[in-house]
């Protein structure tokens, strides 16, 4: 085979079928095989540049699987990074990331960062203004970025209202955040917002509603095979229903 063949394997042949090309690229990226990924990229540069814009859209079949989405995005980034660093072609990375001026998701991410800084500094009106604008801008957007950032935006708004003494106004945002997380099976988000809704209703003195969310949390934890925490939440539900002692 020769020295270079023995070190790096035989050269890849161009792949005519775009779907098979994508599968081969994603397989190499998923396995962390950077050498094979580079070989495939070199042999198929024109085809990859042509079809990458289509591949950027996450397939509908995996949109409800956060783990699969993360793997898909990781593969896209690995391909783009290979083109930028090994082939001197930054177009794919620019298409994925862009700039805050050209990429609405980057602007949204920056808005969330600024909002978090305002919240930490107790500047709730400033944070609410930024977050409300982000919700307005998101109405015409779709995709996995929206699935990720929209519940966070509602969650931050709920935090602003609750910490400013307006717990009633926090509830719709918490409910919306929970519904969005349930839609995409974001289990961490589901647990967070069920817990927040329990605390918000408890704070407002709504024992029945708070107990209902405690029950929902227990049922959710059952699906996650977390019997110990599920039992704790059922105990909380029982205590809240029977009436908690006043502080």
N, C-alpha and C positions, 0 to 999 in steps of 0.2 A: 504493500500500500504506500510505502514511502514515509519519511519522517513526519511531515505535516499531516498526512492522512492518519497516521497512527496516533498523533497527538490530538487532533481535532475532529476526526471522523471524516467520512467522504462528503464532498460538496452536495448540497441540496439541489434538487431539480425544481424548476418552476412548477407550480401547482395551478392547473387551469380552473378547477372548480372553486369559486369563492367561499362556499360553505366549508369545504374540506380545508382550504387554506386557513380560514378562521379557526377551525378546530385544532389544526396542527400548531398554530401560533399560541392559542390559549393553553394547549396541553403543555407546551414547552415552558410557557410563563408560569403556569400553575405548579409545575414540577421544579421551578427555580433553575431550569437548565438554560442559562444565559448564552452559552456557546451555540446550542442548537437554535435558540431563538434568533441569534444574530445570523446564523447561516440561512435560515428560512427567510429572514427579512432581506438579506442581500440578494437572494435568488428571486424574490418576488416583489421588489420595490414598487414598480408601477401598479401592480394589482392591489397591493396594500394601500397605497396612497389613494387609489380610486375607491376602494370599498370601505375604508376606515370610517368615513362619515356615517355610513349605514350601521356599522358595528357599534358606534358610540351609543346608539339607543339600546338600552337594556331590554332583552326579550321579554315579552309579556308573560311567558311561562314561568319566569323566576322572580317576578316583581313582588310576590308575597313572601319570598325567602330571603331574609336579610343576609344570611351567610353566603348564599349563592350570588347575591348582588355584590357583596364585598369582593368575592373571588373574581367576578366578571370585571369590576372596576380595576382591581389589581392587575389583571391581565392587560387591560387597555393601557394602563400606565406603564407597564413593563415594555410593551411594544413601542409606545411613544418614546420612552426613555432610550431604548435601543436605537431607534432612528436618530434621535438627537445626539447621543453620545458616540455611537459607533459608525453611523452613516452620514453624519453631518447634515441631517434633515430635521430641523426643529418644527416643521409644520404640524406634525401630529400632536406634539406636546402643547403647542400654542392653541390648537383646536380644542384640547381638553381643558386647559386652564384659562387662557386669555388674560385679560386685565380687568380690574374692577370697572373700567369704563365700558368694556365690550362684553363682559360676562355678567349677566344678571345674578347668577348664583354667587359669584365672588362678592358682588355688591351686598347681597343679602347676608353673606357670611360676615362681612365687615360691619354691617348694621347690627348684627347680633353681638359682635365683639364690643362695639361701642355701647350698646344697650346694657350689656353685662357690667361694664365699667360704671355706667350711671347708676345702676341698681346697687352695686357694691358701695357707691358713694352716697346712697340714699337720695339720689336725684331722680325720683320717680316720674315727675312730669316730663322731663327730658327723654327718659327711656320710653315712656308711653308714646310720645310723639314719633320717635324713630320706628318703633314696632308697629304702630298703626299704619304708617306710610308703607312699611314692608308688606303688611297684609293687603293693602290696596294694590301694590305692584304685583303681588303673587297671583292675582285673580286670572291673569291671562297666561300663567305658566303651568307646566305639567312636567312629570318625570320624577326620577328618584330623588333629585335634589329637593324638589318641593315636598316629597314624602318625608324627607329628613328634617328640613328646616321649618316647615309650617307648624308642626306640633311644638317645637321649641319656642317659636315666636308666640304662640298662644300661651305657653307655659310661663314665659317671661312676663307677658302682660298680666296674667293672673297673679304672679308674684308681686308686680308693681301695685296692683289694686289691693291685694291682701295686706301687704306691709304698710300701705298708706291708710289702712283702716276701712277699706271698702270691700269687705269680703264678699258681699252680695254680687258685686260687679266682677269678681274673680271667677265665680262659678261657671258662667257660659264658656269662658276661655279654657277652664280645666276640662269641662265636658267635651269641648271640641278637640282638645289635645288628646284626650283619651280615645275618642272615636277614631281619630286619624291613626293613632298607634295600633289600635285593634285592627284597622283596615289592612295594615302592612305587616301584622304580626311582630311588632316591635315590643318584645316581652319586657324589656327593661323600662320602656316608656309606659307600658300598661301598668306595671307595678307602681311606678312613681306617681302617676296621675290618679290611680285609685286611692293611694295613700293620701294624696293632697286633697281629694274630694272628701274623704273621710274627715280629715282635720278641719277643713273649711266648714262643713255642715256641723261638726261638733262645736266649733267656735261660735257659730250662729245659734247654738242651742237647739238644733234640729236633730233630736235623738233618733227618730225613726229613719231619716235619710242617712245619717251617719252610720247607723247599724247596717243599713242596706249596702253601703259601700264596703263595710267591713266584711259582710257576707260574700260580696263579689270578690274581694281580695282573697278570702279563704278559698273560694271555688277556683280562682285563677291559680293559686299556689298549689292546689291539688293537681291541676293539669301539668304543673312543673315538677311534680313528685317531691314537693317540699312539705311533708306532713307536719313537721315541727312548727314552722311558721304559720301554716294553715290553722293549726289548733290555737295558736296565740290570737289570730285574727277572729276566730269564732268566739273566743273568750271576750275579746274587746266588744264584739257585736252584742253579746249577752249583757255585759256590764252597761253599755250605753243604753240599751233598751230598758233595763230595769232602773236606770237613773244613777248618774254619777254624783258623788258627794260634792258640794260646792266648795271652792277654794276659800 
